[in-house]
Amino acid sequence: MLGVFERLALAAGREVMRVFHEGCAVDRKSDSSPVTEADRESEKIILAGLRAAFTEIPCVAEEEASAGVMPGDLGDAFFLIDPLDGTKEFVNRRTDFTVNIALIRHGVPEVGVVFAPCTGRFFSGRPGRAEAIEVDGDYKIVGRRPISARPAADPPAVVASRSHNTPETDAFIRDLGAAEIVSVGSSLKFCLVAAAEADIYPRFGRTMEWDTAAGDAVLRAAGGVTRTLDGKPLAYGKRRQADDADFANPHFIASGKGAGAA
């Protein structure tokens, strides 16, 4: 399965970069968030590949969900896809947008890949092993190495959202003391913690499950954890929530080994 994820992420990333270089119109969804040809074409590639390879596993994908296309029963396992996480970064010609694919099993992100096609950074995770993957200019894998989250540094390095910071996030960072701040967009924040390049990723703004699942899978495979503010592991497959939309996340803190875990 992880091999399929990797191949689809590379194929989708190639298409995303074609649109990035050629340029495209930016449309607005019903929630006013941006969507582009790159989002749509990437999602088509990923969904076609997953549905051909794993016919029994339902898919939840951001653009289909925005159009009201949603599986009925998720069962014990389902895929979460964000074909272009960081569309704002993409539109603003920044480099840290990503392609995200994850398997959720019993509410836990179990397998995931995060590919940043503009920079070539590529991360994967499955139970017990997370890797940083080296990709060449032809979108072929040429190397890989294991990664592991680190014990918290002192002061800790905090990775924050470039486009979605909030006063609560700023207050949390201040309370940590003289923390180093690493600002980056998209789901790479989880991966920097997984790769021991940062210690904590606090998120006090709105996210959806497809935004977080793949990066969270990489982080957990690397020995880290993502917890809600009440100390419980962030769960997936949240539907019929009393106070929020399907698949919407509560606030959370992602951390490496011993860093900020409640």
Beta strands, then each sheet from edge to edge (+ up, - down):
strand 1: 26-28
strand 2: 34-36
strand 3: 59-61
strand 4: 77-85
strand 5: 98-105
strand 6: 108-116
strand 7: 121-126
strand 8: 129-135
strand 9: 141-147
strand 10: 157-161
strand 11: 180-184
strand 12: 200-203
strand 13: 225-228
strand 14: 252-255
sheet 1: 1+ 2-
sheet 2: 3+ 4+ 5- 6+ 7- 8+ 9-
sheet 3: 10+ 11+
sheet 4: 12+ 14- 13+
end
